[in-house]
């Protein structure tokens, strides 16, 4: 596998076909960045702070039913208004989920066609995303369930005891177990990713795509490992560069806010703050969409290469030269 050529080809696709950034922006909602970060946390709260706060509100307590009834009797109009707001939020959330699933399928389809030299456009991506709505949804759902189940192993009290043990070997065992959980999580995520690509590109049925995806991963595990390390490093570098550029672009707005504050011009501060927030939101959205597109383009290109023929790994070629 020639990784330099791979990265250059992926960068060319990402920069040339900018309409893919729209797909990437919404497909990013289905990513698993938060799950991977949670593994290295000191406690399970790193993964479930929002869930814990939601439970603390008492929404899952049966007593809330009587509270709703009492509130309906005291202020029926207020209850209707709040339920209407919740309904709008729910509908909006379902629409965003639908858009994210369609965007993921469209992104995989269009990137594959671009790599294969076939004609494609935005409408084709949307049509493919809609056609593969349920396969993409169920693959992503199973991915979340499996990964959360695997990651939950790191929450076990036994592992916490090992982590805080005074014995060096017990702490080393904890580190080894966490490392194995990270590897298992990455392998499952990548296997499902290959399976999803099979379903979208080849039109394979769910079980067939699942078997083919993990079979492809097993046959090309070393190349997949190397690719994972490369995309991890690239994400870190690109993320750092994007964060630095966005931070630098905020400096003029901070300076203007300071000037207007000293001049006691409230309208100037309001306009500057509003404009700054809008520009920051647009920049983050564009950068997020581009980075998500780059990631998808990378893995789709890797899939196309290893699905076409077995690729020689970089580490394998080094050991082969040393033996000869």
C-alpha positions as CSV (number, residue, x, y, z in Angstrom):
1,X,0.0,0.0,0.0
2,X,1.5,3.3,-1.1
3,X,0.2,5.6,1.7
4,X,1.7,8.8,0.3
5,X,-0.2,8.3,-3.0
6,X,-3.3,7.3,-1.0
7,X,-3.3,10.5,1.2
8,X,-2.6,12.7,-1.9
9,X,-5.5,11.1,-3.8
10,X,-7.9,11.6,-0.8
11,X,-6.8,15.2,-0.3
12,X,-7.4,15.8,-4.0
13,X,-11.0,14.4,-3.8
14,X,-11.7,16.4,-0.6
15,X,-10.5,19.7,-2.0
16,X,-11.9,19.3,-5.6
17,X,-15.4,18.1,-4.7
18,X,-16.4,20.6,-2.1
19,X,-20.1,19.7,-2.3
20,X,-19.1,16.5,-0.4
21,X,-18.5,18.7,2.6
22,X,-22.2,19.1,3.1
23,X,-22.6,15.3,3.3
24,X,-19.6,15.2,5.6
25,X,-21.0,17.8,8.0
26,X,-24.1,15.8,8.7
27,X,-22.4,12.4,8.5
28,X,-20.1,13.6,11.3
29,X,-23.1,13.3,13.7
30,X,-22.8,9.5,13.3
31,X,-19.1,9.4,14.2
32,X,-17.7,7.7,17.3
33,X,-15.2,10.2,18.5
34,X,-16.8,10.5,21.9
35,X,-16.8,6.8,22.4
36,X,-13.1,6.5,21.8
37,X,-12.3,9.4,24.1
38,X,-14.3,7.8,26.9
39,X,-12.1,4.7,27.0
40,X,-9.1,6.7,28.3
41,X,-11.2,8.6,30.9
42,X,-10.7,8.0,34.6
43,X,-14.4,7.0,35.1
44,X,-17.5,6.2,33.3
45,X,-18.8,9.7,33.8
46,X,-16.7,10.8,30.8
47,X,-19.1,9.0,28.5
48,X,-22.4,9.6,30.3
49,X,-22.5,13.1,31.8
50,X,-25.6,14.1,29.9
51,X,-27.3,10.8,30.8
52,X,-26.6,11.3,34.4
53,X,-27.9,14.9,34.4
54,X,-31.0,13.6,32.7
55,X,-31.6,11.0,35.3
56,X,-31.2,13.6,38.1
57,X,-34.1,15.5,36.7
58,X,-36.4,12.7,37.7
59,X,-37.8,12.2,34.2
60,X,-37.6,8.4,34.6
61,X,-39.3,8.4,37.9
62,X,-43.0,7.3,37.9
63,X,-43.8,10.2,40.1
64,X,-43.4,12.5,37.1
65,X,-46.8,11.2,35.8
66,X,-48.6,12.7,38.8
67,X,-46.6,15.9,38.5
68,X,-47.7,16.2,34.9
69,X,-51.3,15.7,35.8
70,X,-51.1,18.3,38.5
71,X,-49.4,20.7,36.2
72,X,-52.1,20.1,33.5
73,X,-54.8,21.0,36.0
74,X,-53.0,24.1,37.2
75,X,-51.9,25.4,33.9
76,X,-53.2,23.5,30.9
77,X,-52.1,26.2,28.4
78,X,-48.5,26.1,29.8
79,X,-48.5,22.3,29.5
80,X,-49.7,22.4,25.9
81,X,-47.0,25.0,25.0
82,X,-44.2,22.9,26.6
83,X,-45.4,19.7,24.9
84,X,-45.6,21.5,21.6
85,X,-42.0,22.7,22.0
86,X,-40.9,19.1,22.9
87,X,-42.7,17.8,19.8
88,X,-40.9,20.3,17.6
89,X,-37.6,19.4,19.1
90,X,-38.3,15.7,18.6
91,X,-39.3,16.2,15.0
92,X,-36.2,18.3,14.3
93,X,-34.0,15.7,16.0
94,X,-35.5,12.9,13.8
95,X,-35.0,15.0,10.7
96,X,-31.4,15.6,11.6
97,X,-30.9,11.9,12.2
98,X,-32.5,11.1,8.8
99,X,-30.3,13.7,7.1
100,X,-27.2,12.3,8.8
101,X,-27.9,8.8,7.7
102,X,-28.7,9.9,4.1
103,X,-25.5,12.0,4.1
104,X,-23.4,9.0,5.2
105,X,-24.7,6.8,2.5
106,X,-24.4,9.5,-0.1
107,X,-20.8,10.3,0.9
108,X,-19.7,6.7,0.6
109,X,-21.4,6.3,-2.8
110,X,-20.1,9.5,-4.3
111,X,-16.5,9.0,-3.1
112,X,-16.5,5.5,-4.5
113,X,-17.8,6.6,-7.9
114,X,-15.2,9.5,-8.0
115,X,-12.4,7.0,-7.3
116,X,-13.7,4.7,-10.0
117,X,-14.0,7.5,-12.6
118,X,-17.8,7.4,-12.8
119,X,-20.0,10.4,-13.1
120,X,-21.8,11.5,-9.9
121,X,-23.2,14.7,-8.4
122,X,-25.1,15.9,-5.3
123,X,-28.4,14.5,-6.5
124,X,-26.9,11.1,-7.1
125,X,-25.5,11.2,-3.5
126,X,-28.9,12.1,-2.0
127,X,-30.6,9.4,-4.1
128,X,-28.1,6.7,-3.0
129,X,-28.3,7.9,0.6
130,X,-32.1,7.5,0.5
131,X,-31.9,4.1,-1.2
132,X,-29.5,2.9,1.5
133,X,-31.2,4.6,4.4
134,X,-32.1,1.5,6.4
135,X,-28.8,-0.4,5.9
136,X,-26.8,2.6,7.0
137,X,-29.1,3.2,10.0
138,X,-28.9,-0.4,11.2
139,X,-25.2,-0.6,10.7
140,X,-24.6,2.6,12.7
141,X,-27.1,1.5,15.4
142,X,-25.4,-1.9,15.8
143,X,-22.0,-0.1,15.8
144,X,-23.1,2.1,18.7
145,X,-24.6,-0.8,20.7
146,X,-21.5,-3.0,20.2
147,X,-19.0,-0.3,21.0
148,X,-20.8,0.9,24.1
149,X,-21.0,-2.7,25.3
150,X,-17.3,-3.2,24.7
151,X,-16.4,0.2,26.3
152,X,-18.6,-0.6,29.3
153,X,-16.0,-3.2,30.2
154,X,-13.7,-0.3,31.2
155,X,-16.3,0.8,33.8
156,X,-16.1,-2.4,35.9
157,X,-15.2,-1.8,39.5
158,X,-12.6,-4.6,39.2
159,X,-10.7,-2.5,36.7
160,X,-10.9,0.6,38.9
161,X,-9.5,-1.5,41.7
162,X,-6.6,-2.5,39.5
163,X,-6.0,1.1,38.4
164,X,-5.7,2.4,42.0
165,X,-3.8,-0.6,43.3
166,X,-0.4,0.0,44.9
167,X,1.1,-3.0,43.1
168,X,3.0,-2.0,39.9
169,X,2.0,-5.3,38.1
170,X,-1.7,-4.8,38.8
171,X,-1.6,-1.3,37.4
172,X,0.3,-2.6,34.4
173,X,-2.4,-5.3,34.0
174,X,-5.0,-2.5,34.0
175,X,-3.1,-0.6,31.3
176,X,-2.9,-3.8,29.2
177,X,-6.7,-4.5,29.5
178,X,-7.5,-0.9,28.5
179,X,-5.2,-1.2,25.5
180,X,-7.0,-4.4,24.5
181,X,-10.3,-2.7,24.8
182,X,-9.1,0.1,22.6
183,X,-7.9,-2.4,20.0
184,X,-11.1,-4.4,20.1
185,X,-13.2,-1.2,19.8
186,X,-11.2,0.0,16.8
187,X,-11.4,-3.4,15.2
188,X,-15.2,-3.6,15.6
189,X,-15.7,-0.1,14.4
190,X,-13.5,-0.7,11.3
191,X,-15.2,-4.1,10.6
192,X,-18.6,-2.5,10.6
193,X,-17.3,0.4,8.5
194,X,-16.1,-2.1,5.8
195,X,-19.5,-3.9,6.1
196,X,-21.3,-0.6,5.6
197,X,-19.2,0.2,2.5
198,X,-20.0,-3.2,1.1
199,X,-23.7,-2.5,1.6
200,X,-23.7,0.9,-0.1
201,X,-21.3,0.2,-3.0
202,X,-22.1,-3.5,-3.7
203,X,-25.7,-3.4,-2.7
204,X,-25.1,-6.5,-0.5
205,X,-27.7,-7.6,2.0
206,X,-27.1,-6.9,5.7
207,X,-25.8,-10.3,6.8
208,X,-23.8,-10.8,3.6
209,X,-22.2,-7.3,4.0
210,X,-21.5,-7.9,7.6
211,X,-19.6,-11.2,6.9
212,X,-17.8,-9.7,3.9
213,X,-16.7,-6.6,5.9
214,X,-15.2,-8.5,8.8
215,X,-13.7,-11.1,6.4
216,X,-12.0,-8.2,4.6
217,X,-10.7,-6.8,7.9
218,X,-9.2,-10.2,8.9
219,X,-7.5,-10.7,5.6
220,X,-6.0,-7.2,5.6
221,X,-5.6,-6.6,9.3
222,X,-2.1,-5.2,9.1
223,X,-2.9,-2.8,6.3
224,X,-6.0,-1.7,8.2
225,X,-3.9,-1.2,11.3
226,X,-1.4,0.9,9.5
227,X,-4.2,2.9,7.8
228,X,-5.8,3.5,11.2
229,X,-2.5,4.9,12.6
230,X,-2.0,7.1,9.6
231,X,-5.5,8.6,9.7
232,X,-5.2,9.1,13.5
233,X,-2.1,11.1,13.0
234,X,-3.5,13.1,10.2
235,X,-6.7,13.9,12.2
236,X,-4.5,15.1,15.0
237,X,-2.4,17.3,12.8
238,X,-5.3,18.6,10.7
239,X,-7.4,19.2,13.8
240,X,-4.6,21.1,15.5
241,X,-4.1,23.3,12.4
242,X,-7.8,24.0,12.0
243,X,-8.1,24.9,15.7
244,X,-5.1,27.2,15.5
245,X,-6.4,29.0,12.4
246,X,-9.9,29.5,13.9
247,X,-8.3,30.7,17.2
248,X,-6.2,33.2,15.2
249,X,-9.3,34.5,13.3
250,X,-11.0,35.3,16.6
251,X,-8.3,37.8,17.6
252,X,-9.6,40.7,15.5
253,X,-13.1,40.3,17.0
254,X,-11.7,40.2,20.5
255,X,-9.8,43.4,19.7
256,X,-12.9,45.1,18.3
257,X,-14.9,44.0,21.4
258,X,-12.2,45.6,23.6
259,X,-12.2,48.8,21.6
260,X,-16.0,49.2,21.7
261,X,-16.0,48.4,25.4
262,X,-13.6,51.2,26.1
263,X,-15.6,53.5,23.9
264,X,-18.8,52.5,25.7
265,X,-20.5,51.6,22.4
266,X,-22.9,48.8,23.3
267,X,-24.2,48.6,19.7
268,X,-20.7,48.0,18.4
269,X,-20.1,45.2,20.9
270,X,-23.4,43.6,20.0
271,X,-22.7,43.7,16.2
272,X,-19.2,42.5,16.7
273,X,-20.2,39.6,19.0
274,X,-23.1,38.6,16.7
275,X,-20.9,38.7,13.5
276,X,-18.1,36.9,15.3
277,X,-20.4,34.1,16.5
278,X,-21.9,33.7,12.9
279,X,-18.5,33.6,11.3
280,X,-17.2,31.2,13.9
281,X,-20.2,28.9,13.4
282,X,-19.7,28.9,9.6
283,X,-16.0,28.2,9.9
284,X,-16.5,25.3,12.4
285,X,-19.2,23.8,10.1
286,X,-17.0,24.1,7.0
287,X,-14.0,22.7,8.7
288,X,-16.0,19.9,10.3
289,X,-17.5,18.9,7.0
290,X,-14.2,19.0,5.2
291,X,-12.5,16.9,7.9
292,X,-15.3,14.3,8.0
293,X,-15.2,14.1,4.1
294,X,-11.5,13.5,4.3
295,X,-11.9,10.7,6.8
296,X,-14.7,9.0,4.7
297,X,-12.7,9.4,1.5
298,X,-9.7,7.8,3.2
299,X,-11.5,4.7,4.4
300,X,-13.5,4.3,1.2
301,X,-10.3,4.5,-0.9
302,X,-8.6,2.0,1.4
303,X,-11.7,-0.3,1.0
304,X,-11.6,0.0,-2.7
305,X,-7.9,-0.9,-2.8
306,X,-8.0,-3.9,-0.5
307,X,-11.3,-5.2,-1.9
308,X,-9.8,-5.2,-5.4
309,X,-6.6,-7.0,-4.5
310,X,-4.6,-7.8,-1.4
311,X,-2.3,-5.0,-0.5
312,X,1.2,-5.4,0.9
313,X,1.7,-3.7,4.2
314,X,4.5,-1.2,4.9
315,X,5.7,-3.2,7.9
316,X,5.5,-6.4,6.0
317,X,7.7,-5.1,3.2
318,X,10.3,-3.8,5.7
319,X,10.6,-7.3,7.4
320,X,10.7,-8.9,3.9
321,X,13.7,-6.8,2.9
322,X,15.5,-7.5,6.2
323,X,15.1,-11.3,5.7
324,X,16.4,-11.1,2.2
